[in-house]
């Protein structure tokens, strides 16, 4: 097939994927929405989620337009004359600058569209899943998972369509860096903002509701309960979807840039540039088939259904990718790299499951330690969280080495092999995101069932679905972090490739004080970024806790069930706090890499990226897994172990879960996007940095 035919093939499957998402959207929307009480509560959640997303997207739209204009202007400048003395190639031509700006806006729009579709159906599916639970476990599971699949299929469809169309018109993978940066910028702010929102409400609802007032988690007497449910949608659906969308696009773009160098000496030089898109298209086809096999069997275990869907999709993708490479007579090195990324993704997912599943020893040990108080709970969770980093890091190392040396063995660039491994790891993104979005949907379903008095049996079924959802979310976070690790390694190599094209090879000499300074500065960014997000959570949670206490004092009838709390006030506090806390994280992601490059030079910026990757991956993995441990330790006790709800062990576990909330849902997952954005900014602005860097001029 010609290159254009491959591109049309990818676009066609992207359209099919998006069309399937819209079909599932309509199917879920047709399901029974139940009675007036359930619809009223679901309406509160819908209104809050829509209001927050409208404010967020409105703010981001202005930012995207401003940055798009700046990108167009910067890359339209002819810097060739000013840097001739340094033998550097100038910046992009005027038309390329406009294309890059348009690609940036398109990336932001595609990310926003996928997030909006996913969240829009999630706030409808939560009620419908609860109503379906009256019939049985399987109907409720089907509603929730299909709703999650709307986000999964829409996300990959819009991503592949966007990348393919831009390359079809420009034939320049570096311009697609703009598309990836747009997606990453949207993801950074959507995930960080959603994480701050959801954990503000979650912490306040737990500490005042469970610990002080002694009422259940989803009790309608808690003024923060609606904000907590809204947060599940804006944080774990729209936010997490944007996060994985970002990694998905960035991995494909990085591999495309690396493919330029690989294909120079081949008969079909463009094939290696387009091959990542072909893999994405094959992954969409495998996911479309695999989703059909996800259903709860006679054993009634939704967790097993989710895991089997992932495994089946992986097998289908492996078979299709093998047929593609063998039938086309393509290089076997890329096939081995693809399969290695895919296999390691599954293994890391199951490692994450071991450390966060309440059926495994680590979570049960954390729960048992809660009998000794919150301090021991926290220390035990931290310890297991640190240990959990090891198997995932070993998996990433294995995937890196296998993909690199297998590619080299078959005569192509080993770095390109790493990029393809990242694409292989993210090829099953549709199914992974579907399982992730399923989690907050069934969490909301359980809350709606409790608040609208649907009955003990319905709540119990929703709780069974929710338990599987918690594990699915933990596995997704582990998958996302691992995928981000390989993706940023590929982006790091892409940064070197861009510099090579500018006639300025990257020199990573740790004996150079500039490079070493860059490494140390980069290593500092993820912990500072994490601290800023968690401080935002604690600040906003403090305000909401005071608001809940004030409502309890002003309206004693709330706890008696005779007065309705002011839910909107808590939603407003969470929304305002989240949006006002995004400025500094954005500065760290965009301004600091540019400052390091302009002041210390391109080599120091390479060190900066390396340092941020090393600490970023470890911090993200540790925080996500430790948070999942504490969360499921609390749920293990709530299931009746170690004294059950209301016991001293339960109160200690709630404190541990409260500490873990911003770990796993705010800071941890957002670090993925931070290191991706910093890598993309460095690669996109490499010509500007090379032309204007103070250190390069001093040389």
N, C-alpha and C positions, 0 to 999 in steps of 0.2 A: 504493500500500500504506500501511496505517496504521503508526504508529511501533511499536506492539506486534508487528505482523507482521514488520517489519524486524528487531526484536530476536529474535523466534523463528527467523527465517531465519538470523541470525548464530549463535544457539545450536545450531540444527540442523546447520549446517556445521561448527561446533566439535566436536560429537559425532561427526560423520563423520570429521573429521580425527583425533580421538583414537582412534576405532575402527580407522582405517587404520593408525595407529601400532602398536596392539596386534596387528593382523594381521601386519604386517611383523616385529614382535618374535617372534611364534610361528613365522613362516617361517624366519627366521634361526636360531632355536633348533633347528629340525629338521635343519639341515645337518650334514654329517659332521664329527665332532669329532676324527677321527684316532686316533693311537695313544697309548699310556700316557705316553711321554716328553713329548709335546706337551701332553697334558692336565695333567701334573704342573706344568710351567712356567706354563701358563695359570692353574692353580689358585693358584700363588703370587701372581700378579698380581691375581686375583679377590679373594683373601683380604685382601691389602693394601689394595686400593681400597675394599672393603666396610668394613673396620675403620676406615679414615680417615673415610669418609663417615658412618659411624654416630656417631663421636665428634663430627664437625663438626655434623651435624644435631641430635644430642642437645644440644650446647651452644647452638645457635641456637634450638632449640625453647624452652628456658628463657628466653632473651633475648626471643623473640617474645611469649611469654605476658606477661612483665613489662612490656614496652613497650606491649602491647595494653591491659593494665589501666590503665597511666598515661595512654594516649590517651583511654580511655573516661572516666576521672576528670577529666582536664583539659578536655575538650570538653563535659563535662556541667555544668561550673560556669557559673553565670549572672553574667557580669562586666558586665552592662549598667549597673547602678547605679554601679559604680566608675569608669566611663569616660564618663558622661553629659556631664561638664564639657568633654570633648574632642570631643563629637559623634561618637563612634565607635559602630558597631554592636557588640553583644556577641557572645560565642562561640556555638557551636552549641547547640541545645536538647539536653536529656538523651538523648532517643532517638537523635538524630543522632550524639551522641558514641559511643553503643554501636555504631551502624551503622559508624562510621568505624573503631572498634577491630576489629570483626568483619571488615571489609574488609581491614584491615592483616594480620590473621592469615591470611585467605584468600589474599592475594597471596603471602605467604611460603610457604604450603602448596603453592600451584600451582607456584611456581618450584621448590620442592624436589621435587615429584612429577615434573615434566618432567626435571629433572636426574638424578633417581634412575633413571627409565626409560631415559634415554639412556646413562648409565654402566653400568647393569646389562646392557644388551644389548651395549655396546661390549666389555666384558671377556669376553663369550662369542664375539662375532663375530671378534675378533682371531685366535683359534685356527682358527675355521672358514674364515676368509679364507685363512689360510696353507695349510690342507689343500686348499681349492678351487684354489689356485695349482698344485697337482700336475696338475690337469686342464687348466688354461689361464688366461690373463690375464682373459678376460671373466667366467668364473664367480667368480673371486676378487674382481674389481671389483664385481660385482653384490651379493655378500654384504656387502662393506664399505659400499657406498653405501646399500643398503637398511637396514643397521643404523644408519647416520648419519641416515637419513630418519625413524627411530623418534623420535629427539630432535627433529628439525625439525617433524614433524607433531604430536607430543605437546605441544610447547611452544606453538605457535600455537593449538591446540585448547583447551588449558586456559586460556590467556590470554583468548581471546574469550568462552568460556563464563563465566569469572569476571566479567569486566567487564559483559557483557550481563545476567547474572542480577542483579548488584548494582544496575545502573541500572533494570532492570525493576521492582525492589521499592522503590527509594528515589527515583528520578527526580531525583537530585542528583549531577551530575558531580564536585562537590567532595568528596563522600564517597568517590568512586572514587580520589581522591588517596591515601587510606589503602591501597587495594589496590596501587597503584603503589609507594608507599613500602615496603610489605611485600616486594614483589618486588625492589625495589632494595636494600634492606637485606640480603636473602638473597644477592643477586648480588654485592654488594660484598665480603662476607665469604667467599663461596664462591670467587669469582674470585681475590681477594687470597690467601686461604689455599691454594687449589690452585696458584696461580702460585709461591708460596714453596716449597711441597712439591716441585713438579716441577723447579724450577730448582736447588734444593738438591741433589737427586739427580743431575741432568744435569751440573752443573758438577763435582761430586765424581767422578762416573764418568769424565768426559772427562779431567780433569787427572791423576788417578792412573792410570786405566786406559790411555788413549791415550798421554799424554805421558810418564809415568814408567815404566809397566810395558810399554808398547808392544803392548798387546793390542787387538783390535777393539772397536767400540762396544758390540755386543750379545754379548760373550763371557761365557759363564756363570761364568767364573773371577772376574769382577768382582763384589765383594759388593754394589755399588750398582746393579747392572743391573736387578734386580727393582723396586727403589724408583723407578728412572728410568721403567720401563714403567708402574708404578702412577701416577706423576705425570702421564704423558700423559693418563690417563683422568680423574683428579680435576681437572687443570688445564685441559686442552683440550676435554674433553667436558662434564663437569658444570659446571666453572667458566665456560668460554666460552659454554655454552648459557644459563646464568643471566645472563650479561652481556647477550647479545642479547635474551633474554626481557625484561630490564629496560627496554631501549631501546624494544622493541616495545610494551610496555604503556604506558610513559611518553609515547610519541608520540601514542598513541590518546587517552589521558586529557587531555593538554594541548590537543589539537585539540577535544575535547568541551567543555572549559571555555571555550575561545575561541568555540565555536559558540553558546554561550548568548547572547552579545552580538550575534552575527550574525543570529540568528533572531528577535530581539525584534520587528522591524518587518515580518516576513513572515507570509504566511497560514498557514504550517506551521512555527511557531517551533522545534519539537523536532527537525525533520529535520536541521538543521546540527549538532546535538549528536550525533545517532545516525549521521550520514554516515561518520565515521571507522570505526565498527564495521562498516558495510556494506562499505567498502573492504577492511577486514581479511578479511571473509568472502569477498569476490570473490578476494582474494589467495590464500586457502586453496584455493579451487576451481582457480585457475590453477596453483598449485603441485602439486596432486593430479594434474592432467593432465600438467604439465611433467616430473614425476618419471618418468613412464612412458617418456619419450624419452631418458633418461640411460642410455646403454650404450656400451661400447667397440666401435667399428666395426672394419673390416678393417685400418685403419692402426695399430691397437694403441696408441692414444694416450689414456690415461685423462684427461689434462688437457683435451684437446679435448672429451671427453665431458662433463666437468663444466661447462666453459664453454658448450657448446651447450645443456645443460639449463637453465642460467641465462638465456641469451638467449631460448630458446623460451618459458620461463615468463614472461619480461617481455613478449613479444609477445602471448601469450594474455591476460595481465592487462590490457595496454593496450587490446586489443579489447573485453574484457568491461567494463572501466570506461567506455569510450566508449559502448558500447551502453546501459549503465546510465544514464548522464547524458542521452544523447540521447532514449532511449525514455521516460524519466521527465520530460523537459522541465525538467531541473534546470539550475542556473547553470553556464555554460561555464567560468567562472573557476576553479571547483574542479577541473574536468577538466584544464585546462592545468597547474594547480599539481600535480596528481597525476602527470601524465605527466612534468613537469619533474623532480620528485624521483626518479622511476623511471629516467629516462635518465641523470641525473647519477650515480646509484648505480652503474650499469653502467660508465660512463666512469671513475669513480674506481677501480672494481675493476680495470680494465685498466691504469690508471696505476700502481696498486700492483704489478700483475703485471710491468710494465716494470722497476721498480726492484728486484724481488725474485726474478725468474725467472732461473735459471742459463743460459738461452738468450739473455739480453739483455746489453748492454754493461756496465751498472753492476756486476752480480755478477761478470762475467768480469774486469773491471778490478780489482775488489777481490782476486780470486783471483790475478791476475798480480802485484799489488803485494805479495802475501805472500812472494814470493821475496826481498824486501828486509827481511823481518822483521816481527814483530808490531806494532811502533810504526806503520809505514807502513800496515799493514792496518787498524789502528784509525782512523787519521786519514782514510784514504780512505773507510771505511765511514761515519764520522761526517759527512763532507762530502756524500756522496750522500744520506744520511738527511735532512740539512737541506734539500737541493735537492728531495727528493721531496715535501716539504710543499707546495711551491708549486702544482703542478697540482691537487692535491686541494682546497686552499683556494680556488683560482680556481673550481673546480667548485661548491663550497659557496656562494660568492658569487653565481655565475650562478643556481643553483637558488633562492637567497633572493630575488634581484631579480626573476626571471621569475615566481615564484609570487606575490610581493607585488603587483607591478604588474598582472599578469593578473587577479588577484582584484579589485583596485581598479577596473580597467577595466570589469568586469562588475557593479560596484555592491555588492561585499561587502568585508569587512575584509581588507586586505592581510596583516595579522598572521595571520588565520585561514588565508589561502592558504599561508603558511610552514608552519603546523601541518599542513596537508593534504599539503604536499610531503614532510614528514618521514614521514607515514603512507604515502604513495606509495613512498618510498624503502624502507620496511620491509615493504611488501606481499608481497615475494617471500622473506620471512624463512625460510620452510620449506625452500626449495631451498638458500639460502645456508648455513643451519645444517647441513643434510644434508651439504653438501660439506665444511664445517669438521670435523664429527665423523668423516667418512671419513678425514681425515688421521691422527689418533692411532690409529685402528683399524688402518690398513695399516702404520703405523710399528711397532706392537706385533706385527703379523703377521710382519713381516720379522725382528724380534728372536726370536720364537718359532721361526720356520723355521731361523734360525741356531743357536739354543741346542739345538734338538731334532734337529739334523743331518738335515733334510729333503732336502738335496741342493742343489747349486749352481744348477740350473735354477729350482727353486722360490724360492730366495733372490733370484735375479736378477729373476724376475717380481714378487716382493714389493717389490724395490727400485724397479722401474719404477712400481709403484703408489704407493710412498712418495714418490718424486720429485714426482709430481703432487699428492700430499697436502700437501707442504710449500708449494707455490705456492698451493694452495687455502686453506690456513690463513692465508697472508700476505694474500691477497685478502680473506678474511673479516674479518681485523683492520682492513684499510683501510675496508671497507664498514661495520663496526661503529662505527669512530671517526667516519666521515662522517655516518652516521645519528644518532649521539649528538650531533654538532654541531648538526644541524637540530632534533633533539629538544629539546636544552636551550635553543635559541633560542625554540622554542615554549613551553617551560616558563617561561622568563623572561617572555614575554608573558603567560602564564597567571598568574604572580605579580602582574603589574601589574593584570590583570583582577580578581583576588581583592581587591586593595587598593582598586580602584575600587568594588567592591561594598560595601566597608566605609566608603565615603565619604572615603577617604584616597588621592587619586591619587598615583601614583609620579612623583617629580620627579628626573630624572637630570641634575643640573647639576654638571659637573666643576669649576666654580668654587667649589662648596660644599666646605669642608674635610672634612665628614663623608662626603660621597659619594666624594671623592678618596681619603680614608683607607680606605673600604670597598673601592674598586677595588684599591688596593695590597695590602691584606690578602688579598683574593680571589686576586690574581695569584700570591701567595706559596704558596698551599695546594697546587696540583698538584706543584711541584718538591719541597716538603717531604714530601708524601705519597709521591712516587716514591722519595725518598731513604730513607725509613723501610722501604719494602718491599724495596729492594735491599740495605740493611744487614742486614735479617732474612735474606735469601738468603745473603749472604756469611758471616754469623755461623753459620748452620746448615750451610752447605757446609764451613766450616772444621772443625766437629765431625765431619762425615761423612768428610772427607778423612783426619782423624786415625784414625777408626775403620777405614777401609779399610787404611791403612798398618799399623795394629796387627794386623789380621787376617792380612795378608801376612807380618808378622814372626812371629806366634804359630803360624801354620800354613803353612810353606813349601810344603806339598803343594798348596795352592790354585792357585798359578801352574803347577804341574806337572800339574794336572788330576786329582790323586789324592785331594784332600779337597774337601768342599763348603763354600762360604762361608756365613756366617751372614747370609742375606738379610734376615731379620726385624729384625735389629738396625738396619740402615740404614733400613728402612721406619719403624721406631719413631722414629728420630732426626728424619727428615723430617716425620713426623706431629706429634710434640710441638713441634718448632720452628715449624711453620706455625700451629698453633692458639694458641701463646703469643704470637705476633707480631701478632695482630689488634686488640688493644685500642686502641693509638694511632691507627691508620687510622680506626677507627670513631669515635673522639673528633673527629678532624678533620672527618669527614663530617657528623656530627650536632650536636655540641656547639658548634663554632666558629660556624656560621651563626646558631644561636640566640643565642649570646653577642654577636655583632656586632649583630644586630637589637635585642636587649634593651638594649644599652648605647648604640649609636649611632643607632638608629632604622630605620624601614622604607626610607627613601631610601638610607641607607648600606648596608643589606643588598642593595638593588638593585645598587649599585656593586660590592659584594662578589661577587655572582653574575656580573656582567659580567666582572670581572677574572679570576675562576676559569675562565670559559668561554674567554676569549682565550688564556690560557697553557695551559689544559688540553688544548684541541684540538690546538694546535701540539706540545706535549710528547708527547701520545699518538701522534700521527701520526709524528713524528720517531723516537721510540723503537721503535715497531713496525717501521717500514720499515728502519731501520738494523740492527736485530736480524735481520730476514729476510735482508738483504744478506750479513751475516757468515755466517749459517747456510748459505745456499746457495753462498756462495763456498767454504766448507770442503767442501761436498758436490761442487762442481765439481772440486776438486783430487782428492778421493777417487775420482772417476770416471776418473782416470788422467792429468789435465792437470798441467802444471808440476811433474812429479816424482812425483805420485801419493801414496798413503798412506805415511807414514813419512818423507817428505822434509822438508827444512827449511821449505819453503813450507807443507806440511801442518801442521807444528807451529805456525807463525805463525797459520795460519787457524783452528786449534783455539783458540788464545788469543783471537782476534777473536770467534769464535763464543761463547766463554765469557763475554766481556764483553757480547755481544748477547743472551744467554739471558734475563737478568732484564729487559733492555730490552723484548724483544718478547713475553714470556710472563708477566711479573709486573707490572711497573710500567705499561707502555704501555696494555694493554687495561683495567687496573683504573681508570685515570684517567677513562675513559668513565663508569663507574659512580659514581665520586666526584662528578663535577660534576652528574650526574643526581640523586643522593641529596641533595646540598646544595640543589638547586633545588626538589625535592619537599618537603624539610623546611621550606624558607622559605614555600612556598605553603600547605602544610597548617597550619603554625603561625602564619600571617600574622595571624589574629584575636587570638591570644594576644600576639604581638609588638606589634601595634597598641595593645592594651589596656594593656600593662605596660611598654612601652619607656621608658627613662629620658629619651631625647632627645625623644620626643613630649610627655612631660609638661613638660619644660623649655620647649618651644615654647609 
